[in-house]
Amino acid sequence: MRIFVPRDSVSVALGSDKLAAAITAEASRRGANVSVVRNGSRGMFWLEPLVEVESDEGRVGFGPMTLADVPALFSGDLKGHPKSVGLVEEIPFFAKQQRLTFARCGVTDPVSLTDYTSHGGFKGLEKARAMTPAAICAEVKDSGLRGRGGAGFPTGIKWETVRNAQAPQKYIVCNADEGDSGTFADRLIIEADPFCLVEGMAIAGLAVGATRGYVYLRSEYPLAISILREAIAIATDAGLLPDFTLEVREGAGAYVCGEETALLDSLEGKRGMVRAKPPIPALRGLFGQPTVINNVLSLAAVPYILAEGGAAYAAYGMGRSRGTMPVQLAGNIKHGGLFEIAFGITLGELINDIGGGTASGRPVRAVQAGGPLGAYFSPAQFDTPYDYEAFTARNGLIGHGGLVVFDDTADMAHMARFAMEFCAHESCGKCTPCRIGSTRGMEVLDKIIARENVAENAALIRDLCDTMKFGSLCALGGFTPYPVMSALTLFPEDFGVTSLPAAAE
């Protein structure tokens, strides 16, 4: 009998290491022939630690598991176990997903090369090795894959630019500096299916002629760092990366280093500060050489695209938003976790049908989409399709795919102030609108919250947001106005005004 006990950061924090030891000890005491597999998470965090037992019908789940529940796993009556959630793949949250990128997450042992290859792993890399670089880039372009880190830039076009650049050395850089609140997809796939990222980066190297790759991974993810380094060593020792050297570099957790040029400065050993563009990193990136910089999710989608073809990936989604997106449901939500689905599902379906509404049971008041610099959406906007263009039309961001839910106890004026405070704390200081504007923004919002000259200060905030949006050097200062202005527009009563004020004269 095989029993699967996850070892991702969430389940480990909830005691899965002790559970695995207890299950092994109980099996030994009973003389049972049990193999404990430390898999990754399925992404259903409200059930973690989610233990799975292999049966003739499939894998039966039990969660959230405690040490007291372990003996009942050996009773023979799995369906009668008090923590049984039935067959894992029939849980509605999981069954409704369209898992392409995350298909192996929670299914396999993350550092078993045998598991990975037996579930279709390295099929894409094998196909890529029989193709020309131009053909690989064309396949990625045909897929419609866009950057999953926030900007949404077409991945194939970025690769084509680097492929055509002339230089003695080119690089592949993976941005794993997952700093958005309420997001965890990068961490989850690295901890649950690291070979997928390794394969995607190797394919990118073949496509553009790069022989070196770096994964920039924040130090707050020690387990992910350990698992990824182990996977890279296993793949290298197995001869799967003969012409590609891959290395993990740890970042110190600066939010601005999620911006690609600040990330490059940090990789080069400098303080992470935003660079002026042009030149773009595709032409002058790491150490001044042409560089592909993609998010974890973009690179992890590539093995499926090469294995099944760009058209197969493009068959999912809507409009210019092709393929699937791992939506991360967080905050005050009943069923928090990762839900991979094709673009086009509505925001309301994600929050109410999939997420189950708020964990508190109170009405949803707002949802912040796209991280701490993303806009707020009200329930009146829940008909918005989850799509890049549809979100842009409502002054919102898909970003890294995070959705943070708030119930009707949230004070949106304080949330707007938090956005300015966050920007002030995380600013690299390179440009004035971000460095000074965020501090002035906190001061003005403090006055509004204290109900000092509310109308005049609300107009001043609008004017300040325009300056930051159009004058900042990067998205940190440029996107801070999104949460501030959406909160002011949708919830003016929390600011002491009746409607959105005009800009200051």
HURA-V524012 format. One record per residue. N is the residue number from 0. RES is the residue in one small letter. SS is DSSP state (alpha for helix, beta for strand, coil for the rest). Layout:
N:RES:SS  N:RES:SS
This chain:
0:m:coil  1:r:beta  2:i:beta  3:f:beta  4:v:beta  5:p:coil  6:r:coil  7:d:coil  8:s:alpha  9:v:alpha  10:s:alpha  11:v:alpha  12:a:alpha  13:l:coil  14:g:coil  15:s:alpha  16:d:alpha  17:k:alpha  18:l:alpha  19:a:alpha  20:a:alpha  21:a:alpha  22:i:alpha  23:t:alpha  24:a:alpha  25:e:alpha  26:a:alpha  27:s:alpha  28:r:alpha  29:r:alpha  30:g:coil  31:a:coil  32:n:coil  33:v:coil  34:s:beta  35:v:beta  36:v:beta  37:r:coil  38:n:beta  39:g:coil  40:s:coil  41:r:coil  42:g:coil  43:m:beta  44:f:alpha  45:w:alpha  46:l:alpha  47:e:coil  48:p:coil  49:l:coil  50:v:beta  51:e:beta  52:v:beta  53:e:beta  54:s:coil  55:d:coil  56:e:coil  57:g:coil  58:r:beta  59:v:beta  60:g:beta  61:f:beta  62:g:coil  63:p:coil  64:m:coil  65:t:coil  66:l:alpha  67:a:alpha  68:d:alpha  69:v:coil  70:p:alpha  71:a:alpha  72:l:alpha  73:f:alpha  74:s:coil  75:g:coil  76:d:coil  77:l:alpha  78:k:alpha  79:g:alpha  80:h:coil  81:p:coil  82:k:coil  83:s:beta  84:v:beta  85:g:beta  86:l:beta  87:v:alpha  88:e:alpha  89:e:alpha  90:i:coil  91:p:alpha  92:f:alpha  93:f:alpha  94:a:alpha  95:k:coil  96:q:coil  97:q:coil  98:r:coil  99:l:coil  100:t:coil  101:f:coil  102:a:coil  103:r:coil  104:c:coil  105:g:coil  106:v:coil  107:t:coil  108:d:beta  109:p:coil  110:v:coil  111:s:coil  112:l:alpha  113:t:alpha  114:d:alpha  115:y:alpha  116:t:alpha  117:s:alpha  118:h:coil  119:g:coil  120:g:coil  121:f:coil  122:k:alpha  123:g:alpha  124:l:alpha  125:e:alpha  126:k:alpha  127:a:alpha  128:r:alpha  129:a:coil  130:m:coil  131:t:coil  132:p:alpha  133:a:alpha  134:a:alpha  135:i:alpha  136:c:alpha  137:a:alpha  138:e:alpha  139:v:alpha  140:k:alpha  141:d:alpha  142:s:alpha  143:g:coil  144:l:coil  145:r:beta  146:g:coil  147:r:coil  148:g:coil  149:g:coil  150:a:coil  151:g:coil  152:f:coil  153:p:beta  154:t:alpha  155:g:alpha  156:i:alpha  157:k:alpha  158:w:alpha  159:e:alpha  160:t:alpha  161:v:alpha  162:r:alpha  163:n:alpha  164:a:coil  165:q:coil  166:a:coil  167:p:coil  168:q:coil  169:k:coil  170:y:beta  171:i:beta  172:v:beta  173:c:beta  174:n:beta  175:a:beta  176:d:coil  177:e:coil  178:g:coil  179:d:coil  180:s:coil  181:g:coil  182:t:coil  183:f:coil  184:a:alpha  185:d:alpha  186:r:alpha  187:l:alpha  188:i:alpha  189:i:alpha  190:e:alpha  191:a:alpha  192:d:coil  193:p:alpha  194:f:alpha  195:c:alpha  196:l:alpha  197:v:alpha  198:e:alpha  199:g:alpha  200:m:alpha  201:a:alpha  202:i:alpha  203:a:alpha  204:g:alpha  205:l:alpha  206:a:alpha  207:v:alpha  208:g:coil  209:a:coil  210:t:coil  211:r:beta  212:g:beta  213:y:beta  214:v:beta  215:y:beta  216:l:beta  217:r:beta  218:s:coil  219:e:coil  220:y:coil  221:p:alpha  222:l:alpha  223:a:alpha  224:i:alpha  225:s:alpha  226:i:alpha  227:l:alpha  228:r:alpha  229:e:alpha  230:a:alpha  231:i:alpha  232:a:alpha  233:i:alpha  234:a:alpha  235:t:alpha  236:d:alpha  237:a:coil  238:g:coil  239:l:coil  240:l:coil  241:p:coil  242:d:coil  243:f:coil  244:t:beta  245:l:beta  246:e:beta  247:v:beta  248:r:beta  249:e:beta  250:g:beta  251:a:coil  252:g:coil  253:a:coil  254:y:alpha  255:v:alpha  256:c:alpha  257:g:alpha  258:e:coil  259:e:alpha  260:t:alpha  261:a:alpha  262:l:alpha  263:l:alpha  264:d:alpha  265:s:alpha  266:l:alpha  267:e:coil  268:g:coil  269:k:coil  270:r:coil  271:g:coil  272:m:coil  273:v:coil  274:r:coil  275:a:coil  276:k:coil  277:p:coil  278:p:coil  279:i:coil  280:p:coil  281:a:coil  282:l:coil  283:r:coil  284:g:coil  285:l:alpha  286:f:alpha  287:g:alpha  288:q:coil  289:p:coil  290:t:beta  291:v:beta  292:i:beta  293:n:beta  294:n:beta  295:v:alpha  296:l:alpha  297:s:alpha  298:l:alpha  299:a:alpha  300:a:alpha  301:v:alpha  302:p:alpha  303:y:alpha  304:i:alpha  305:l:alpha  306:a:alpha  307:e:alpha  308:g:coil  309:g:alpha  310:a:alpha  311:a:alpha  312:y:alpha  313:a:alpha  314:a:coil  315:y:coil  316:g:beta  317:m:beta  318:g:coil  319:r:coil  320:s:beta  321:r:beta  322:g:coil  323:t:beta  324:m:beta  325:p:beta  326:v:beta  327:q:beta  328:l:beta  329:a:beta  330:g:beta  331:n:coil  332:i:coil  333:k:coil  334:h:coil  335:g:coil  336:g:beta  337:l:beta  338:f:beta  339:e:beta  340:i:beta  341:a:beta  342:f:coil  343:g:coil  344:i:coil  345:t:beta  346:l:alpha  347:g:alpha  348:e:alpha  349:l:alpha  350:i:alpha  351:n:alpha  352:d:alpha  353:i:alpha  354:g:coil  355:g:coil  356:g:coil  357:t:coil  358:a:coil  359:s:coil  360:g:coil  361:r:coil  362:p:coil  363:v:beta  364:r:beta  365:a:beta  366:v:beta  367:q:beta  368:a:beta  369:g:coil  370:g:coil  371:p:coil  372:l:coil  373:g:coil  374:a:coil  375:y:beta  376:f:beta  377:s:coil  378:p:alpha  379:a:alpha  380:q:alpha  381:f:coil  382:d:coil  383:t:coil  384:p:beta  385:y:coil  386:d:coil  387:y:alpha  388:e:alpha  389:a:alpha  390:f:alpha  391:t:alpha  392:a:alpha  393:r:coil  394:n:coil  395:g:coil  396:l:coil  397:i:coil  398:g:coil  399:h:coil  400:g:coil  401:g:beta  402:l:beta  403:v:beta  404:v:beta  405:f:beta  406:d:beta  407:d:coil  408:t:coil  409:a:coil  410:d:coil  411:m:alpha  412:a:alpha  413:h:alpha  414:m:alpha  415:a:alpha  416:r:alpha  417:f:alpha  418:a:alpha  419:m:alpha  420:e:alpha  421:f:alpha  422:c:alpha  423:a:alpha  424:h:alpha  425:e:alpha  426:s:coil  427:c:coil  428:g:coil  429:k:coil  430:c:coil  431:t:alpha  432:p:alpha  433:c:alpha  434:r:alpha  435:i:alpha  436:g:alpha  437:s:alpha  438:t:alpha  439:r:alpha  440:g:alpha  441:m:alpha  442:e:alpha  443:v:alpha  444:l:alpha  445:d:alpha  446:k:alpha  447:i:alpha  448:i:alpha  449:a:coil  450:r:coil  451:e:coil  452:n:coil  453:v:alpha  454:a:alpha  455:e:alpha  456:n:alpha  457:a:alpha  458:a:alpha  459:l:alpha  460:i:alpha  461:r:alpha  462:d:alpha  463:l:alpha  464:c:alpha  465:d:alpha  466:t:alpha  467:m:alpha  468:k:alpha  469:f:alpha  470:g:alpha  471:s:coil  472:l:coil  473:c:coil  474:a:alpha  475:l:alpha  476:g:alpha  477:g:alpha  478:f:alpha  479:t:alpha  480:p:alpha  481:y:alpha  482:p:alpha  483:v:alpha  484:m:alpha  485:s:alpha  486:a:alpha  487:l:alpha  488:t:alpha  489:l:alpha  490:f:coil  491:p:alpha  492:e:alpha  493:d:alpha  494:f:alpha  495:g:coil  496:v:coil  497:t:coil  498:s:coil  499:l:coil  500:p:coil  501:a:coil  502:a:coil  503:a:coil  504:e:coil
